[in-house]
C-alpha cells in the first residue's frame, strides 16, 4: 500500500472554496532565525505562538481541539510527482469543489497554498505543500471559521516557514514504539513525520500499491471509545484509494496487554486479491496504529503481521 494513506484521507475532506485571495505573494522569502523553532521529525522551522501546545505523536501544535497546525514531511517523495494531486481537476475528481489554489515560490521551492472547509462544517482548513525532487512537506492548519485571530495565527506561521535541506534528521525521532523487526524482515523504507513505512524490498516498493508493506504510526493517547470510532473511520476510507474490503468490522480485543481494535479483511486492488490488517493499540501514555497489506504469499505474511503487532511495545 502506498505511503501517505492518512494524508490522502485528509485531502478527501478538503473542499476548497474561495477565501482571501493572494494570501502569499508569487515569491515568499524567509530565513532561519532564532525566533523560529524546528518542528521535530522534520527539517521545517516556524514561528509558533507561545500558547500553542506541542503534541509529539502527531507533529502538531495546537491551541485548542479546533485550532491547530500539523507538519508532515517525507524525504522519499518527489514534489514533481505529488504536485498533480493538488490541481483543481485532481481534487474535484475526488468530489470536492475547488474555486482557488495558489501556486508560489517558498524560497527556492515550488509551493501550493489552499484554503477551504474542513470535515466539520464550522471549520476551515488551510494547507501549504512544497518541496523538490528529494522531499515533500505538507502543513495543515484548522480553525473555526468565525475565529479571525485563529486564522491570522495560522497564516503567520505559514508565512514564517523555513526549510533547511542541510539538516540530518533522525528518521525515528518521533517513534513511540519498539517491535521485533526479525519477524517479517521487512526493510525500513521511509518516514513521513509520525508514519513509518516498512516494505518487503525497501524503498523500491514505496509507490507500489500491491507490494507487501506495513506502516506503524505514532498516535496520541485516546479513549477506547475514540479508538473504536477512529478505527472505523480508517476502515471506511480505504475505498478512497481504490481498495475494496470484504469486511469492515472492528473487533475489540487485547494484544500484549494493550486494548486493541482490529480490522482483518480480504482486499482487492485493480483486480489483485490481498489482505488488510489494521490494529490500533491504546497505550498508557500514547497509542500506535499498525496497517499492513499483502498481495503475495498472503497467509504467511498475515501471520507475520499478527506476530509483529504482538511484539510492539509502546514507550
LUMKE-623603 format. One line per field, with one value per residue (C-alpha): residue number from 1; x, y, z. Coordinates in steps of 0.02 Angstrom, whole numbers, plus 50000, padded with zeros to 5 digits. Each point is the difference from the previous one (the first is absolute). Layout:
BEGIN
pos c(NUM,...)
u c(X,...)
v c(Y,...)
w c(Z,...)
//
This chain:
BEGIN
pos c(1,2,3,4,5,6,7,8,9,10,11,12,13,14,15,16,17,18,19,20,21,22,23,24,25,26,27,28,29,30,31,32,33,34,35,36,37,38,39,40,41,42,43,44,45,46,47,48,49,50,51,52,53,54,55,56,57,58,59,60,61,62,63,64,65,66,67,68,69,70,71,72,73,74,75,76,77,78,79,80,81,82,83,84,85,86,87,88,89,90,91,92,93,94,95,96,97,98,99,100,101,102,103,104,105,106,107,108,109,110,111,112,113,114,115,116,117,118,119,120,121,122,123,124,125,126,127,128,129,130,131,132,133,134,135,136,137,138,139,140,141,142,143,144,145,146,147,148,149,150,151,152,153,154,155,156,157,158,159,160,161,162,163,164,165,166,167,168,169,170,171,172,173,174,175,176,177,178,179,180,181,182,183,184,185,186,187,188,189,190,191,192,193,194,195,196,197,198,199,200,201,202,203,204,205,206,207,208,209,210,211,212,213,214,215,216,217,218,219,220,221,222,223,224,225,226,227,228,229,230,231,232,233,234,235,236,237,238,239,240,241,242,243,244,245,246,247,248,249,250,251,252,253,254,255,256,257,258,259,260,261,262,263,264,265,266,267,268,269,270,271,272,273,274,275,276,277,278,279,280,281,282,283,284,285,286,287,288,289,290,291,292,293,294,295,296,297,298,299,300,301,302,303,304,305,306,307,308,309,310,311,312,313,314,315)
u c(50000,50068,50066,49892,49834,49960,50049,49883,49863,50035,49988,49836,49914,50080,49874,50078,49897,50054,50073,50107,50097,50187,50040,50177,50097,50071,50164,50008,50174,50034,50158,50054,50007,50005,49815,49957,49987,50036,49849,50058,50001,50024,50125,49867,50023,49856,49950,49875,49895,50045,49822,50003,50035,50109,49930,50149,49908,49916,50135,49867,49987,49828,49915,49835,49922,49932,50156,50160,50138,50079,50165,50039,50157,50063,50175,49950,49877,50017,49903,49994,49904,49888,49956,49871,49896,49976,49922,49820,49961,50080,49911,49833,50020,49987,49832,50062,49963,50152,49988,50181,50172,50151,50171,50152,50183,50055,50183,50067,49857,49842,49850,49810,49882,49815,49857,49825,49873,50063,49905,49903,49884,50048,50187,50119,50157,50157,50134,50177,50096,50174,50157,50117,50057,50067,49860,49821,49940,49817,49934,49816,49913,49821,49899,49820,49943,49936,50168,50093,50142,50024,50010,50127,50105,50006,50038,50142,50072,49986,50088,50145,50039,50182,50067,50181,50056,50169,49926,50034,49841,49979,49857,49938,50003,49813,49983,49909,50019,50117,49966,50086,50064,50056,49823,49971,50177,49916,50116,49978,49947,49959,49925,49864,50016,49904,49968,50131,49995,50078,49995,50058,50129,50032,49982,49964,49829,49944,49893,49939,49822,50003,50171,50007,50017,49955,49992,50018,49929,50035,49837,49948,49914,49813,49850,49943,49838,50097,50116,49852,49929,50167,50029,49831,50043,50160,49907,49873,50133,50099,49883,50065,50160,49912,50013,49847,49975,49894,49979,50003,49959,50111,50032,50049,50125,50160,50173,50158,49897,49942,49818,49998,49880,50027,49943,50046,49930,50027,50029,50018,50087,49993,49945,50135,49946,50084,49972,49993,50049,49969,50026,49987,50088,49957,50147,50009,50071,49983,49936,50063,49914,50059,49941,50063,49955,50055,49965,50117,50047,49845,49972,50181,50011,49836,50063,50160,49902,49903,50159,50081,49854,50014,50183,49964,50045,49937,50127)
v c(50000,50170,50114,50146,49911,50112,50153,49949,49982,50179,50060,49908,50117,50156,50095,50161,50158,50177,50082,50157,50007,50020,49944,49978,50100,49910,49987,49979,50027,49938,49973,49890,50108,49967,50044,49841,49827,49838,49888,49831,49862,50126,50124,50135,50154,50116,50139,49919,50104,49963,49947,49856,49832,49871,49824,49892,49847,50105,50127,50128,50164,50046,50132,49906,49845,50112,50108,49911,49981,49837,49967,49850,49965,49858,49989,49855,50102,50110,50163,49992,49837,50060,50169,49930,49941,50181,50071,50058,49852,49869,50059,50018,49821,49949,50088,50167,50171,50108,50188,50050,49925,50114,49948,50095,49984,49973,50050,49881,49875,49984,50017,49991,50087,49956,50038,49934,49910,49862,49841,50095,50127,50133,49987,50056,49908,50083,49902,50037,49868,50024,49905,49948,49836,49938,50038,50057,50100,50027,50121,49995,50125,49994,50138,50046,50102,50137,50013,50135,50004,49813,50020,50140,49889,49862,50115,50081,49828,49957,50161,49962,49826,49961,49833,49949,49871,49980,49931,49816,49927,49849,49912,49924,50161,49992,49811,49947,49812,49852,49836,49842,50037,49820,49931,50068,50058,50141,50144,50176,50107,50175,50113,50131,50090,49878,49866,49864,49890,49827,49898,49830,50072,50174,50167,49927,49945,50171,50040,49822,49987,49809,49975,49912,50144,50061,50170,50036,50168,50091,50064,50092,49922,49986,49927,49828,50073,50116,49858,49899,50149,50044,49819,50001,50164,49924,49846,50108,50095,49863,50015,50177,49920,49865,49858,49891,49910,49846,50044,50162,49932,50066,49870,50057,49885,50001,49986,49999,50073,50148,50032,49964,50040,49881,49996,49845,49991,49930,50141,50031,50133,50010,49819,49934,49912,50030,50039,50153,49984,50157,50012,50147,49968,50115,50024,50083,50165,49986,49885,49909,49957,49854,49985,49851,49945,49849,49942,49852,49859,50062,49870,50002,50191,50020,49884,50102,50162,49932,49944,50169,50091,49882,50055,50187,50091,50179,50113)
w c(50000,49955,50135,50057,50009,50149,49900,49861,50131,50049,49821,49973,50124,49931,49894,49939,49978,49969,50154,50015,49839,49986,50177,49934,49871,49848,50095,50189,50072,50176,50102,50145,50156,50186,50010,49906,50077,49908,49985,50067,49870,49860,49928,50011,50111,50047,50119,50119,50122,50181,50044,49874,50082,49913,49973,49958,49933,49865,49960,50045,50094,50063,50104,50006,49923,49862,49978,49951,49870,49948,49911,49889,49901,49893,49928,49888,49898,49847,49994,49811,50015,50142,49923,49875,50150,50052,49843,49983,49889,50114,50157,49910,49939,50183,50016,50070,49928,49964,49974,50029,50024,50004,49935,50059,50049,50181,49988,49866,50014,49898,50117,50000,50121,50017,50119,50022,50110,50114,50040,50132,49917,50128,49966,49865,49946,49933,49908,49943,49903,49927,49953,49861,49924,50168,50124,50028,50151,50040,50131,50048,50112,50065,50085,50036,49850,50116,50089,49905,50126,49981,49812,50019,50116,49871,49855,50097,50033,49816,49951,50119,49932,49962,49939,50035,49871,50084,50162,50034,50075,50113,49908,50165,50098,50037,50016,50159,49971,49987,49909,49939,49825,49975,49988,49824,49958,49904,49960,50065,49851,50060,50132,49980,50167,50112,49866,49978,49845,49985,49841,49944,49879,50070,49914,49829,50067,50061,49848,49971,50070,50000,50079,50166,50123,50172,50081,50185,50052,50162,50072,50159,50149,49964,50088,49952,49932,49885,49952,49938,49905,49921,49947,49913,49914,49931,49939,49908,49905,49913,49852,49971,49939,49900,50127,50021,50167,50030,50183,50100,50172,50139,50136,50174,50083,50103,49922,50106,50144,49895,49954,49813,49859,49856,49819,49902,49824,49828,49877,49815,49898,49810,49993,50117,50159,50166,50183,50112,50183,50102,50189,50119,50166,50145,50117,50169,49935,49810,49864,49845,49836,49894,49819,49902,49825,49898,49823,49986,50120,50092,50136,50057,49999,50093,50137,50010,50010,50149,50087,49965,50082,50149,50017,50004,50160,50020,50084)
//
